[in-house]
Amino acid sequence: MKPDDNKPVKIIPLGGLEQIGMNITAIEYEDSIIVIDCGLSFPEDEMLGIDLVIPDVTYLKENADKVKGLVVTHGHEDHIGAIPYVENEINMPIYATKLTMALIEHKLEEHNNLNNVRRKVVSHGQIINLGCFRIEFIRTNHSIADAAALAIYTPAGIIVHTGDFKVDFTPVFGETIDLPRFGELGKKGVLALMADSTNVERPGYTQSEKTVGKTFDNLFNDNRDHRIIIATFASNVDRVQQIINSAYKYGRKVVIEGRSMVNIINTASELGYINIPENTLIEIDRIKDYPDEQLVLITTGSQGENMAALSRIAASIHNKVTIKPGDVVIFSSNPIPGNEKAVFKVINELEMKGAHVIFQDTHVSGHACQEELKLMYALTKPKYAIPVHGEYRHLKRHAELAVEMGVPKENVKILTTGDVLEIDDDTFKVTGRVPAQGILVDGLGVGDVGNIVLRDRQHLSQNGLLIVVVTLERESNQLLAGPDIVSRGFVYVRESETLMDDCREVIQEALDMCLAKGVSDWNKIKTSIKDSVSEFLWKRTKRSPMILPIITEVK
């Protein structure tokens, strides 16, 4: 399959490394580029006011004529969330399985972009041709149905991208992972394996999703006299199915609450990916018509997100649901690293209101543990290993596991986002970098908040703001009014009158010095005020608020 000119294929991760989330990878050969996944990530604590982070696709925009299409492995936010934003920049056709495509279409519709984007639903086992690439969708298991791994046939050899996967021999919906196909690919010869690293630190196997169903049955049995509220990921359709099964078994009505949860369950239900018995679901307005012991609420907010349904219920700001003593609240998820604090805050609020919170044993992961990853290596026997989807510690541990499984150490690469890896039978090296910083989304603004604005927000949040207003006469630059000082988040002015009076004197001195030297450039006057006030406040308070001098002029 490899042509005579012997060119390597390029693998360019534009996100999804050194972090959990924002998964997107470009694969390029001469005049063809395919994009795998296009996810978002949620802001870190220091990204004040930022709603979400999407990948920087500058490289794809610069090579838009080469981009043949976007292939998507499954329907989680960290793999599809940025699609509407990126499609505005580069209009590329999308290829995905049925449920994944329905969730993508819902997103495009929200952004009024559905009719502009070409879409093709692909089934497991199907092969599509994009440019010089052939891509095969292989059935896998994950915590959302219709997940797929990809076998990418390139002129340099076969690259296998697992997507997010686990091996589940008793899935709630659909069939088991197509392990024989991975074995067949291994026999053909796999050039490189790009496998999920999320759970690589955990020994053993990931439990089957079905085990959670048994746990729910026991919990429903133990709490027959109480209202049950269960928080889980909106996208975990199989989990919701099992909760509905237990609710039906114990004669309870189910309320689904949280915008993303309602959207996904409606979509899954329409497509037949979830089976809801008749008269089981009720609208949230009808909960007052039923006694507590006949109700189950399934909500978003298992990660302590501020505006999610469970957080609003816990904080008593939900307009339909109030926590009552005796309510049983089940967290059916593990906190994503970094979210622990927010989750425990919600748990404390719930417990204070008299709820009984159950936090353990009601979740299994959707990602492969060490033994399943070893199985993937044993089946595919790749020449090269490229760990993906994880923070640096995950990628490092995954690299060690690949070596344990017989991949030579020099054939394993831990990439950073933006690296250009060239790969063929004889080549395996990083030859360059492309822009891949991540674009911040704040409200309707995409990319208009950068590092400088973030630094200002951090400065304001830590040290406050001091505004100095002076009024000068236009011709003579004589002081007509002020200096007036407005403090926000620095000190409470009424209790710091002496400090403010001294500060005014410092400003006055700085102004007098400028005017005595005949300085008429307002920027120089502002800088002089700023420097004097900064120095004075640091000496007096050991704080450095942001200082904003404002000069107005009067004729």
C-alpha positions as CSV (number, residue, x, y, z in Angstrom):
1,M,0.0,0.0,0.0
2,K,3.0,2.3,0.5
3,P,4.0,4.3,-2.5
4,D,7.5,4.6,-3.8
5,D,8.2,8.1,-2.7
6,N,8.3,6.8,0.9
7,K,6.7,9.7,2.7
8,P,5.8,9.4,6.3
9,V,2.3,10.2,7.6
10,K,1.9,13.0,10.2
11,I,0.0,12.7,13.4
12,I,-0.8,16.1,15.0
13,P,-2.6,16.1,18.4
14,L,-4.4,19.5,18.7
15,G,-5.8,18.7,22.2
16,G,-6.4,15.8,24.6
17,L,-2.8,15.5,25.9
18,E,-1.6,16.7,29.4
19,Q,-5.3,17.0,30.2
20,I,-8.6,15.0,30.4
21,G,-10.8,16.6,27.7
22,M,-10.6,18.6,24.5
23,N,-9.7,15.6,22.4
24,I,-8.8,16.3,18.8
25,T,-6.2,14.8,16.5
26,A,-5.3,15.6,12.9
27,I,-3.7,12.9,10.7
28,E,-2.1,14.2,7.5
29,Y,-0.6,12.6,4.3
30,E,0.4,15.0,1.5
31,D,-2.9,16.7,0.4
32,S,-5.3,14.8,2.8
33,I,-6.1,15.6,6.4
34,I,-8.6,13.8,8.5
35,V,-9.7,15.1,12.0
36,I,-10.5,12.6,14.8
37,D,-12.9,14.0,17.4
38,C,-13.4,17.6,18.3
39,G,-14.1,18.1,22.0
40,L,-14.1,20.8,24.6
41,S,-12.7,21.0,28.1
42,F,-14.0,22.8,31.1
43,P,-12.0,25.8,32.6
44,E,-9.4,25.4,35.3
45,D,-9.8,27.3,38.6
46,E,-7.6,30.2,37.5
47,M,-9.6,30.8,34.3
48,L,-11.9,33.2,35.9
49,G,-15.3,33.7,34.2
50,I,-14.4,31.3,31.4
51,D,-17.3,28.9,30.4
52,L,-15.3,26.4,28.3
53,V,-12.1,25.8,26.4
54,I,-12.1,24.7,22.7
55,P,-9.2,23.6,20.6
56,D,-7.1,26.0,18.5
57,V,-7.6,24.9,14.9
58,T,-5.3,27.5,13.3
59,Y,-3.4,24.7,11.6
60,L,-6.6,23.2,10.1
61,K,-7.7,26.7,8.9
62,E,-4.4,27.3,7.2
63,N,-4.8,23.9,5.4
64,A,-8.6,23.9,5.0
65,D,-8.3,22.7,1.4
66,K,-6.7,19.5,2.6
67,V,-9.2,18.7,5.3
68,K,-11.4,15.8,4.0
69,G,-13.6,15.3,7.1
70,L,-14.2,14.8,10.8
71,V,-14.6,11.3,12.2
72,V,-16.0,11.0,15.7
73,T,-15.5,8.1,18.1
74,H,-18.4,8.7,20.5
75,G,-20.8,11.3,21.8
76,H,-19.2,12.7,25.0
77,E,-18.6,16.5,25.4
78,D,-14.9,16.0,25.5
79,H,-15.1,14.5,22.0
80,I,-18.0,16.5,20.3
81,G,-18.5,19.7,22.4
82,A,-16.4,22.0,20.2
83,I,-17.9,20.8,16.9
84,P,-20.3,23.8,16.4
85,Y,-17.5,26.3,17.1
86,V,-15.0,24.6,14.8
87,E,-17.5,24.0,12.0
88,N,-18.0,27.8,11.9
89,E,-14.2,28.1,11.1
90,I,-13.8,25.1,8.8
91,N,-16.8,23.5,7.2
92,M,-16.0,19.8,7.1
93,P,-18.2,16.8,6.6
94,I,-18.9,14.7,9.8
95,Y,-18.9,10.9,10.0
96,A,-20.2,9.2,13.1
97,T,-22.4,6.4,14.4
98,K,-26.1,6.9,14.9
99,L,-26.4,8.0,18.5
100,T,-23.2,10.1,18.3
101,M,-24.5,11.9,15.2
102,A,-27.9,12.6,16.8
103,L,-26.1,14.3,19.7
104,I,-23.9,16.3,17.3
105,E,-26.9,17.4,15.3
106,H,-28.6,18.6,18.5
107,K,-25.5,20.8,19.2
108,L,-25.4,22.1,15.6
109,E,-29.1,23.0,15.8
110,E,-28.5,25.0,19.0
111,H,-25.9,27.0,17.1
112,N,-28.1,27.4,14.0
113,N,-25.6,25.5,11.9
114,L,-27.3,22.2,11.2
115,N,-28.1,22.8,7.5
116,N,-24.6,24.1,6.6
117,V,-22.8,20.9,7.6
118,R,-22.7,17.6,5.6
119,R,-23.2,14.6,7.8
120,K,-23.1,10.8,7.3
121,V,-24.1,8.2,9.7
122,V,-21.7,5.2,9.7
123,S,-22.3,1.8,11.2
124,H,-19.8,-0.5,13.0
125,G,-17.8,-2.5,10.5
126,Q,-18.3,0.1,7.7
127,I,-15.3,1.6,5.9
128,I,-15.3,5.2,4.5
129,N,-12.8,6.8,2.1
130,L,-11.5,10.3,2.8
131,G,-8.7,11.5,0.5
132,C,-6.0,8.9,0.6
133,F,-7.3,7.5,3.9
134,R,-9.7,4.6,4.5
135,I,-11.3,4.6,7.9
136,E,-13.0,1.6,9.5
137,F,-15.3,2.0,12.5
138,I,-14.9,-0.9,15.0
139,R,-17.4,-1.6,17.8
140,T,-16.2,-0.9,21.3
141,N,-17.8,-0.5,24.8
142,H,-17.9,2.8,26.7
143,S,-20.2,4.6,29.1
144,I,-22.3,5.8,26.2
145,A,-23.7,3.5,23.4
146,D,-22.4,3.5,19.8
147,A,-18.7,4.1,20.7
148,A,-16.2,3.2,18.0
149,A,-12.5,2.7,17.6
150,L,-11.0,3.6,14.3
151,A,-8.6,1.6,12.0
152,I,-7.1,4.2,9.7
153,Y,-5.5,2.7,6.6
154,T,-2.8,5.2,5.5
155,P,-0.2,5.0,2.7
156,A,2.4,4.4,5.5
157,G,0.5,1.6,7.3
158,I,-2.5,1.0,9.6
159,I,-3.0,3.3,12.6
160,V,-5.5,2.1,15.3
161,H,-7.2,4.8,17.4
162,T,-9.2,3.2,20.2
163,G,-11.2,6.2,21.2
164,D,-12.5,6.0,24.8
165,F,-13.1,2.3,25.4
166,K,-13.4,-0.6,27.9
167,V,-14.0,-4.3,27.5
168,D,-17.5,-5.1,28.7
169,F,-18.7,-8.6,28.1
170,T,-22.2,-7.8,29.5
171,P,-23.1,-4.3,28.2
172,V,-26.5,-2.8,29.1
173,F,-27.2,-1.9,25.4
174,G,-25.7,-3.3,22.3
175,E,-23.0,-5.9,21.7
176,T,-19.6,-6.5,23.2
177,I,-16.4,-4.9,21.8
178,D,-15.3,-6.5,18.5
179,L,-12.1,-8.0,19.9
180,P,-11.6,-10.5,16.9
181,R,-11.4,-7.5,14.6
182,F,-8.5,-6.0,16.6
183,G,-6.8,-9.4,16.4
184,E,-7.3,-9.5,12.6
185,L,-5.7,-6.1,12.3
186,G,-2.8,-7.3,14.4
187,K,-2.2,-10.1,12.0
188,K,-2.2,-7.7,9.0
189,G,0.3,-5.5,10.9
190,V,-0.5,-2.4,12.9
191,L,1.9,0.5,12.4
192,A,0.8,2.5,15.5
193,L,-1.7,2.2,18.4
194,M,-3.2,5.3,19.9
195,A,-5.0,4.1,23.0
196,D,-7.0,5.7,25.8
197,S,-4.9,6.4,28.9
198,T,-7.5,7.6,31.4
199,N,-7.5,4.5,33.7
200,V,-4.0,3.2,33.0
201,E,-3.0,3.7,36.6
202,R,-5.6,1.2,37.8
203,P,-4.7,-2.5,37.8
204,G,-7.1,-5.2,36.8
205,Y,-10.2,-4.9,34.7
206,T,-13.0,-2.3,34.7
207,Q,-16.2,-3.8,36.0
208,S,-19.2,-4.3,33.7
209,E,-21.8,-1.5,33.6
210,K,-24.4,-4.2,34.6
211,T,-22.9,-4.5,38.1
212,V,-24.2,-1.0,38.8
213,G,-27.8,-2.3,38.1
214,K,-27.5,-4.8,40.9
215,T,-26.3,-2.1,43.3
216,F,-29.3,0.1,42.3
217,D,-31.7,-2.7,42.9
218,N,-30.3,-3.2,46.5
219,L,-30.4,0.6,47.2
220,F,-34.0,0.8,46.0
221,N,-34.9,-2.2,48.2
222,D,-33.2,-0.6,51.2
223,N,-34.8,2.8,50.8
224,R,-38.4,1.8,50.0
225,D,-39.8,4.6,52.3
226,H,-37.8,7.5,51.0
227,R,-37.7,9.7,47.9
228,I,-34.5,8.9,45.9
229,I,-32.5,11.4,43.9
230,I,-29.7,10.1,41.7
231,A,-27.0,12.4,40.1
232,T,-25.1,11.0,37.2
233,F,-23.5,12.1,33.9
234,A,-26.1,13.3,31.4
235,S,-24.5,11.2,28.7
236,N,-24.4,7.9,30.5
237,V,-27.6,6.6,28.9
238,D,-26.9,3.0,30.1
239,R,-26.8,4.2,33.7
240,V,-30.1,6.0,33.3
241,Q,-31.6,2.8,31.7
242,Q,-30.6,0.8,34.8
243,I,-32.1,3.4,37.2
244,I,-35.3,3.3,35.2
245,N,-35.3,-0.5,35.3
246,S,-35.0,-0.4,39.1
247,A,-37.6,2.3,39.4
248,Y,-40.1,0.3,37.3
249,K,-39.4,-2.9,39.3
250,Y,-40.1,-1.0,42.6
251,G,-43.2,0.9,41.3
252,R,-41.7,4.3,41.2
253,K,-42.2,7.2,38.8
254,V,-39.1,8.8,37.3
255,V,-38.5,12.5,36.8
256,I,-35.5,13.6,34.6
257,E,-34.2,17.0,35.5
258,G,-31.3,19.1,34.0
259,R,-31.3,20.5,30.5
260,S,-28.5,18.3,29.1
261,M,-30.0,15.1,30.7
262,V,-33.4,15.8,29.2
263,N,-31.9,16.5,25.7
264,I,-29.8,13.3,25.7
265,I,-32.5,11.0,27.1
266,N,-35.0,12.3,24.6
267,T,-32.6,11.7,21.7
268,A,-31.6,8.2,23.0
269,S,-35.3,7.4,23.5
270,E,-36.3,8.5,20.0
271,L,-33.5,6.3,18.5
272,G,-34.3,3.3,20.6
273,Y,-31.1,3.3,22.7
274,I,-33.1,3.4,25.9
275,N,-36.3,1.6,26.7
276,I,-38.6,3.5,29.1
277,P,-41.8,1.5,30.1
278,E,-45.1,3.4,29.6
279,N,-46.3,5.7,32.3
280,T,-42.9,5.6,34.1
281,L,-41.7,9.1,33.2
282,I,-43.5,12.1,34.7
283,E,-43.0,15.8,34.3
284,I,-41.3,17.6,37.2
285,D,-44.5,19.7,37.9
286,R,-46.3,16.4,38.8
287,I,-44.0,15.4,41.7
288,K,-46.5,16.9,44.2
289,D,-49.2,14.4,43.0
290,Y,-47.2,11.4,44.3
291,P,-45.9,10.4,47.7
292,D,-42.2,10.6,48.2
293,E,-41.7,6.8,48.3
294,Q,-43.0,6.5,44.7
295,L,-40.5,9.0,43.2
296,V,-37.0,8.9,41.7
297,L,-35.3,12.0,40.4
298,I,-32.5,11.6,37.9
299,T,-30.5,14.8,37.7
300,T,-27.3,16.4,36.4
301,G,-24.8,17.8,38.8
302,S,-22.8,14.8,39.9
303,Q,-19.6,16.9,39.5
304,G,-20.8,19.7,41.7
305,E,-21.2,22.1,38.7
306,N,-22.6,25.4,39.9
307,M,-25.6,25.7,37.7
308,A,-26.5,22.0,37.4
309,A,-29.8,20.7,38.8
310,L,-28.4,19.0,41.9
311,S,-26.3,22.0,42.9
312,R,-29.3,24.3,42.7
313,I,-31.4,21.8,44.7
314,A,-28.7,21.6,47.4
315,A,-28.4,25.4,47.5
316,S,-32.3,25.8,47.8
317,I,-32.4,27.8,44.6
318,H,-34.2,25.2,42.4
319,N,-37.8,26.4,41.7
320,K,-39.4,22.9,41.6
321,V,-37.5,20.6,44.0
322,T,-36.7,21.1,47.7
323,I,-34.6,18.7,49.8
324,K,-36.6,17.1,52.6
325,P,-35.2,15.3,55.7
326,G,-35.0,11.6,54.8
327,D,-34.3,12.1,51.0
328,V,-31.7,9.6,49.7
329,V,-29.3,11.2,47.3
330,I,-27.0,8.9,45.3
331,F,-23.9,10.2,43.5
332,S,-23.5,7.7,40.6
333,S,-20.1,9.0,39.3
334,N,-16.6,9.6,40.6
335,P,-15.4,13.2,40.8
336,I,-13.3,14.1,37.8
337,P,-9.8,15.2,39.2
338,G,-10.1,18.8,40.3
339,N,-13.8,18.6,41.0
340,E,-13.6,17.0,44.4
341,K,-14.0,20.3,46.4
342,A,-17.1,21.3,44.5
343,V,-18.6,17.8,44.9
344,F,-18.0,17.7,48.7
345,K,-19.5,21.2,49.0
346,V,-22.8,19.9,47.5
347,I,-22.7,16.8,49.6
348,N,-22.3,18.9,52.8
349,E,-25.2,21.2,51.8
350,L,-27.4,18.1,51.2
351,E,-26.5,16.5,54.5
352,M,-27.2,19.8,56.4
353,K,-30.7,19.7,54.9
354,G,-31.3,16.2,56.3
355,A,-30.6,14.1,53.2
356,H,-28.8,10.8,53.4
357,V,-26.0,10.9,50.7
358,I,-24.7,7.7,49.2
359,F,-21.4,8.2,47.4
360,Q,-19.7,4.8,47.1
361,D,-20.2,1.8,44.8
362,T,-22.7,3.2,42.4
363,H,-20.4,3.9,39.5
364,V,-18.1,2.0,37.2
365,S,-15.7,3.6,34.8
366,G,-16.1,3.7,31.0
367,H,-12.4,3.4,30.5
368,A,-10.0,0.5,30.2
369,C,-7.8,-0.5,33.2
370,Q,-4.3,-2.0,32.8
371,E,-5.4,-5.6,31.8
372,E,-7.7,-4.4,29.1
373,L,-5.0,-2.1,27.7
374,K,-2.6,-5.1,27.7
375,L,-5.2,-7.1,25.8
376,M,-5.4,-4.3,23.2
377,Y,-1.6,-4.4,22.8
378,A,-1.6,-8.2,22.7
379,L,-4.2,-8.3,19.9
380,T,-2.9,-5.4,17.7
381,K,0.8,-6.0,18.2
382,P,1.7,-2.4,17.2
383,K,5.1,-1.4,16.0
384,Y,4.7,2.1,17.6
385,A,2.8,3.2,20.7
386,I,1.3,6.7,21.1
387,P,-0.6,7.1,24.4
388,V,-3.5,9.6,24.1
389,H,-6.3,11.0,26.3
390,G,-4.7,11.8,29.7
391,E,-2.6,14.0,31.9
392,Y,1.2,13.6,31.7
393,R,1.2,11.0,34.6
394,H,-1.3,8.9,32.7
395,L,0.7,9.1,29.4
396,K,3.9,8.2,31.2
397,R,2.4,5.1,32.9
398,H,0.8,4.1,29.6
399,A,4.3,4.4,27.9
400,E,5.7,2.0,30.6
401,L,2.8,-0.4,30.0
402,A,3.5,-0.4,26.2
403,V,7.1,-1.3,26.9
404,E,6.0,-4.1,29.2
405,M,3.9,-5.4,26.3
406,G,6.9,-5.7,24.1
407,V,7.0,-2.4,22.2
408,P,10.6,-1.2,22.1
409,K,11.2,1.8,24.3
410,E,12.4,3.9,21.3
411,N,9.1,3.1,19.6
412,V,7.0,4.8,22.3
413,K,6.4,8.5,22.2
414,I,4.7,10.8,24.8
415,L,3.5,13.7,22.7
416,T,2.5,17.2,23.8
417,T,-0.4,19.1,22.2
418,G,0.7,20.7,19.0
419,D,3.6,18.2,18.2
420,V,3.9,17.0,14.6
421,L,4.9,13.4,14.7
422,E,6.2,11.9,11.4
423,I,5.8,8.1,11.2
424,D,6.3,5.2,8.8
425,D,8.3,1.9,8.9
426,D,11.6,3.7,9.3
427,T,10.6,7.1,10.8
428,F,9.2,7.9,14.2
429,K,10.1,11.4,15.3
430,V,8.6,14.8,16.2
431,T,9.6,17.2,13.4
432,G,7.8,20.4,14.4
433,R,5.0,22.1,16.2
434,V,1.7,23.8,15.3
435,P,-0.3,26.3,17.4
436,A,-2.5,24.4,19.9
437,Q,-3.0,26.6,23.0
438,G,-6.8,26.2,23.5
439,I,-9.3,29.0,22.8
440,L,-11.3,30.4,25.7
441,V,-15.0,30.9,25.4
442,D,-16.7,33.5,27.6
443,G,-20.4,33.9,26.9
444,L,-20.8,34.7,23.2
445,G,-17.1,35.7,22.9
446,V,-14.8,33.1,21.4
447,G,-11.1,33.8,21.8
448,D,-11.5,37.4,22.8
449,V,-10.3,36.7,26.3
450,G,-6.6,35.9,26.2
451,N,-3.8,35.7,28.8
452,I,-3.6,39.4,29.4
453,V,-7.3,39.7,30.2
454,L,-7.1,36.5,32.4
455,R,-4.1,38.0,34.3
456,D,-6.1,41.2,34.9
457,R,-9.0,39.1,36.2
458,Q,-6.7,37.2,38.5
459,H,-5.1,40.5,39.7
460,L,-8.6,42.0,40.4
461,S,-9.8,38.9,42.2
462,Q,-6.8,38.8,44.4
463,N,-6.0,42.4,45.1
464,G,-9.0,44.6,44.2
465,L,-9.2,47.8,42.3
466,L,-8.4,51.5,43.1
467,I,-9.7,54.1,40.7
468,V,-8.2,57.6,40.9
469,V,-10.1,60.4,39.2
470,V,-8.6,63.9,38.7
471,T,-10.0,66.8,36.6
472,L,-7.5,69.1,34.9
473,E,-8.0,72.4,33.0
474,R,-7.3,71.8,29.3
475,E,-4.8,74.6,28.5
476,S,-2.9,75.0,31.8
477,N,-3.3,71.4,33.2
478,Q,-4.2,73.0,36.5
479,L,-6.0,70.7,39.0
480,L,-9.7,71.7,39.1
481,A,-11.2,68.8,41.1
482,G,-10.1,65.7,42.9
483,P,-8.2,63.6,43.4
484,D,-11.2,61.3,44.1
485,I,-10.6,57.7,45.0
486,V,-13.0,54.8,44.4
487,S,-12.0,51.5,46.0
488,R,-13.5,48.1,45.0
489,G,-12.4,44.9,46.6
490,F,-9.3,46.6,48.1
491,V,-10.4,48.2,51.4
492,Y,-13.7,49.4,52.8
493,V,-13.3,53.2,52.3
494,R,-15.4,54.3,55.3
495,E,-13.2,52.4,57.7
496,S,-9.9,53.5,56.0
497,E,-10.3,57.2,55.9
498,T,-6.8,58.0,57.1
499,L,-5.3,55.7,54.4
500,M,-7.4,57.4,51.7
501,D,-6.4,60.9,52.9
502,D,-2.8,59.9,52.8
503,C,-3.2,58.4,49.4
504,R,-4.8,61.6,48.1
505,E,-1.7,63.5,49.4
506,V,0.6,61.1,47.5
507,I,-1.5,61.7,44.3
508,Q,-1.4,65.4,44.8
509,E,2.4,65.4,45.2
510,A,2.8,63.3,42.0
511,L,0.6,65.7,40.1
512,D,2.4,68.8,41.5
513,M,5.8,67.2,40.5
514,C,4.5,66.6,36.9
515,L,3.1,70.1,36.5
516,A,6.2,71.7,38.0
517,K,8.3,69.8,35.3
518,G,5.8,71.0,32.6
519,V,4.7,67.5,31.8
520,S,1.6,67.7,29.6
521,D,1.4,64.1,28.3
522,W,-1.5,62.5,30.1
523,N,0.0,59.0,29.8
524,K,3.1,60.2,31.7
525,I,0.9,61.8,34.3
526,K,-1.1,58.6,34.7
527,T,2.0,56.5,35.0
528,S,3.4,58.8,37.6
529,I,0.2,58.6,39.7
530,K,0.1,54.8,39.3
531,D,3.7,54.4,40.4
532,S,3.4,56.7,43.4
533,V,0.2,55.1,44.6
534,S,1.5,51.6,44.1
535,E,4.6,52.3,46.1
536,F,2.7,54.0,48.9
537,L,0.1,51.3,49.2
538,W,2.6,48.5,49.2
539,K,4.6,50.2,52.0
540,R,1.4,50.8,54.1
541,T,-0.6,47.6,53.4
542,K,1.7,45.1,51.7
543,R,-1.0,44.9,49.0
544,S,-0.9,45.8,45.3
545,P,-4.4,46.5,43.9
546,M,-4.9,47.3,40.3
547,I,-4.7,51.1,40.0
548,L,-6.7,52.9,37.3
549,P,-6.0,56.6,37.0
550,I,-8.7,58.5,35.0
551,I,-8.1,62.1,33.9
552,T,-10.9,64.3,32.7
553,E,-10.5,67.7,31.2
554,V,-12.5,70.9,31.4
555,K,-12.2,73.8,29.0
